[in-house]
Amino acid sequence: MSYVFHLSVILGIYLALSYSLNLTMGFGGLLSFCHAAFYGTGAYGYALLLQTGASQAGALAGAIGITTILALLIGVVSLRFRGDIFLFITLGFQMIVSVVLYNWVELTNGPYGIASIPRPELFGVTMRTPLQYAILTAAMLALLLPLLFRLYRSPFGLLLKALREDEVAAKSLGINAHAIFLQAFIIAAAIAAFPGALYASYVTYIDPTSFTLKESIFLAAILLLGGAGNRKGPLVGAIIMVLLPEALRFLGMPDAIAHNMREVIYGLMLIFLMYFRPKGIAGEFRMTQR
Amino acid sequence: MNNALLIKDVGKRFGDTWVLRDVRVAVPKGKITAFMGPNGAGKTTLFHVISGALKPDIGHVYFEGVDITGWPSHAIALQGIGRQFQDVRVFKALTVLENVVVGLVPQQHQKAWWAWLQPIKTDRSMQKIRHEAEHWLDYVGLADARTQAAGELSFGQQKLLSLARLFAKDFSCLLLDEPTAGVSPAMIERIITLIRKRVDEGALSVTAFVEHNMNAVEHLADWIHFMHEGRIAFSGRSDHVLGCEIVRELYMGI
C-alpha cells in the first residue's frame, strides 16, 4: 500500500509542477524549458535554509522568495523575446542553474548533494510514512490548485489566452503584454517552489540530477501530451507520464532494458501524438508549429 | 485646433529604403479621412507608426496634443487610438463574446493578485463586462454567434467582430486598415453602414481608414489623402480627389 502512497506523492508533485507551468505554457503559449530550475531552486532553497537553522515555515517562505527573485531576473531578460528565442533563453538559464548546482560546491555541496534534510513536523507529528506524505501532498494541492484555477478562469487568464492567440491584436486593445507575461512567469515559478520543498523533505536527499534540463523537458512533455490551456490537460498528461513507467514494471521486462524501453515508449508516444493529435489528448490549442 | 491627430514630418525606412518620407498630415475631428494609394505607397506603414507597432526614424505623432511618438502600442491604445488590422486578427480559439470582453477588462484586472484578493468584485465586474460585450455584439449583428469560437466565423463576420471589439473599447480614434477588403458586397454595405452610424452618433472623434475599394471610399470618406511612394502626394475633399485625373492615372491606370 505504501507503494501506492509513494506514487501519489510523486504524482502530486508533478501535478503541482505541470499545473503551474500550464499558466505560462498553456495559457500564455510560452514554451519554456526552465521550470525544473525553479523546482530545484525551491528544493535547494528549502534544504539550505533549514541547514542555517531556519524554521520549516521560514525555509519554505525563503525558498519561495528566492525562486521568485530568480524568476523575476530570468523573466525580465527572456520575456523580451518570443517563440524560439524565448525557448532557447529559458533553456540557457536552466543550464546555468544546473551548472551552479553542480559547481558551487561550498553552497550546494555540488554533485554530492544535500543529505539528511529534516522531515517536516505538523501539529506535533513528524511526517515520515508515505501515507503521511500523501496527505501532505494532497494538502499542498488543495492550497495551490484553487489559486491556479482561480487565475485560469479570471480576467487575467483570459488576457493571457488572448496574448497567446495574437499578441499584436491584444496590445492594440491596451493590454500590457510584458507585464502580464512577467506576472504569469513569476507566479508559475513561485508555485513550483512548493513541490520542490516537498520533494526535498520527502526524499531527504537532493542532488542536481533531479533538476536538470531533462526534467524541464519532461514537464513540457506532460503538457504537450496531456494538452494545455485548460484544467484537464495537465492531469491527463501527468497521470500518463508519471504512472506509465510504473505500469511497465509489471510487464516483467528485464531490468537491463526496462529504463531504455520506457524512454523509447515516451518518445514514440510524443511522436504519435504530435502527428495525430497536435493539441494533446485534452488540450484546447495547438502549441507546436505546423 | 480642430485636428486630433497630427503627423509631423514622419519618416520611416527599412534598410536603405524610405517607405515614409516627410509625411505631414492633420486628421480632423468629426470627419472620416481616407488614405488611398497604390500598393507599397506606405499607407499601412503609416498606420503602424501611428499605432506604435513601428517607431518612426524621424518626425513626431501627436494625439489630442500629446506627443505619442515611439510609445508602446498598448499605451497608445489606452490613449484612445484603436486599430483594425488588414488580416483582422481575432483571437481565434476564444469565443466571439470573449473576443470583445478582452478589450473591456479594466486595468486593475491585469494584475493577477486582483483575482485572488477581490474574487467577488472581479466576478461582478466581469458579469457587467459580459453584458456590455453582448450589447456590442448585438450592435454589429453577431449576438447569435457569441458562444462560437471566433476562428469558426467567416472572414466577413470576423471583420464585424473586430469592429465590435473597437466600438466596445470606446476608442475616440479609429485606424481601419482595409475594413471592407475580401468580403461580400452585402457585408461591405453592412460594414460601411456601421462605421458611418458610429461616426454620426458622435462616438468617434477621429476615423481614418486605408482602402482600395472605391465604393467604400466614396461612401465613407469626407477627406482623402492620396499617398504615393511614401509621401502624401495630395489631399482634398473626396469628390475632388476621386475626380482628379492624376489619381485615376496613378491609382486606377485609367
Interface residues (C-beta under 8 A of the other chain):
Chain A: L147 R150 L151 S154 P155 F156 G157 L158 L159 K161 A162 E165 D166 V168 A169 A170 K171 S172 L173 G174 I175 N176 A177 A179 I180 Q183 A184 I187 G229 E284 F285
Chain B: S51 A53 P72 S73 H74 A77 L78 G82 R83 F85 R89 V90 F91 K92 A93 L94 E98 V101 V102 G103 V105 H109 Q110 K111 A112 W114 A115 W116 P119 T122 M126 R165 K169
